[in-house]
Amino acid sequence: MGEPKGVARKGVHTAVGPDLQTVTVTGITPGLQVQCEGVPVADWLCSCGHHERARGRAAVIALTTRVDVGTCPHTAPAEGRAAA
């Protein structure tokens, strides 16, 4: 029986916490990669470092039609009043 009453209510402390350090990945070329075997999966790595993954036929089709490899939509100049 050994454990004092109420120990289970205190929970378990964990050593795993949020990792707040920035990770730099090298050796991966920006572009679009599509895998069609099994469940279709597409990975898009923008030249600015933005990454998106789509799973399923409809999501992969939507991603591949939206992405323009070689053009970064994340660092495009602002439009409208801010650009003027």
N, C-alpha and C positions, 0 to 999 in steps of 0.2 A: 504494500500500500504506500509507503514511503513519501509521497509528495504532500506538502501542506495544502490545506483547503484554499481555493482561490487561485492557485498557480496557473491553471489552464485559462482563466479569464484575462490574465495579463498579456497573453499573446506571445509571439516568438519574435525575438529581435533578429534582424537580418543584416548581413554585411553588404548586401547589394543595394546600391542607391543610385540616384541619377548621376550619370557621367556628364559633367559640365565642361569637359575639355573638348576642344575642337579637334576633329580628326581630319588629317590630310591624306588623301588617297592619290597615289601616283601610278602611272602605267596603264590607266584606263582611258581609252580614246572616246571623246564625246561622239554621240551618234544615236541611231535608233537600231535596236536589235529585237527581232520578232521570232518567237518560237511557236510553231504550229502543232507540234506533236502533243497529243493529249489535250489538256486545257490550253488554249492559246494564251500566250503571255508576251507582252511587249515592254521593253525597258528603254526609256529615253533619257540620255544624259546630255544636258545642254552644255555648251562651251563655258557657261558661267558657273557650272557646278550643280545646277538644279536637276533633280532626278525625279522621274515619274514612272510608275509601273501600272500597267493595265492588265487585268485578268478577265478572260472570257471573250468570246467572239465579238460581241457588240462593243465592248470597252476597247479592245485592241483596234478595231476598225475606226472608232472615234479618235483614238490617240494618233494613229498613223495618218489620218486625214488632217488633223489639226497641226501636227508638227511639221516645221520646215527646217530640216537639218541644215546647219550652217548659219542659221539666222537665230539670234537670241532675242526672244520677246520680253525677257526680264530686264534687260538693260537698255531698251529702246527709249529714245527721247520722249519726253512728255508731250502730249497733244493738248490743244485747246489754249486756254488763257495762260497757263504756266509756260508754254512754249513761246508765246508772244511776248 
